[in-house]
Amino acid sequence: MYAISLGDDGAELRPLEPWRAEEFLVHIDRGREFVGQYNGLPDVVTDLESSRAFLQAYAEKAAADAGRLYGIWTDGTLVGAVLFRRMDVEQGTAEAGCWLEPSAVGKGLVTRAVRVIIDWAVEERGIHRVEWWVSAANQPSIAVARRLGMTRDGVLRESCLHRGKRHDEEIWSVLAPEWRAVRQAS
């Protein structure tokens, strides 16, 4: 098992695999309402069986080179995740995403973790375009896109039905040459 350090605070990025289903469910339960504001995951992962199924689906995506899921741990506790919801190596595109439970917010964990996975996608897998789809109301997630040097491509008006309400979604992206330029400048 490997872990990637996310900095001097001890935070780590690790694969989030099916054998961690119980730990994952406990994590989702801690952040259920907070995460569920903009993310449908808490409505999908409701018990141990659905937790295991969700993690298994991402294990299958990883095996097919079509997505990835990584947990963020602080002090040995799973507090969030970053992922590639979809990844098409042939087309050179991927969609990144994230969530955190409330105790982990405001520490830069998502920004640091997404930098790691975008570096991997661009440099190891040859991904040319990484997208970030976000509810237009989710200002913290939009701030992450900005910190990552992404460009707002546009808004899909009322395109997402979440908990009975339609939401606008913003699409942000960064292209491989832009990503490399941002990384070299930092």
Helices and strands as residue ranges (DSSP letters): E 4-5, E 12-15, G 18-20, H 21-35, H 41-44, H 48-63, E 68-74, E 77-88, E 93-100, G 102-104, H 109-125, E 129-135, H 139-147, E 151-162, E 165-175, H 176-185
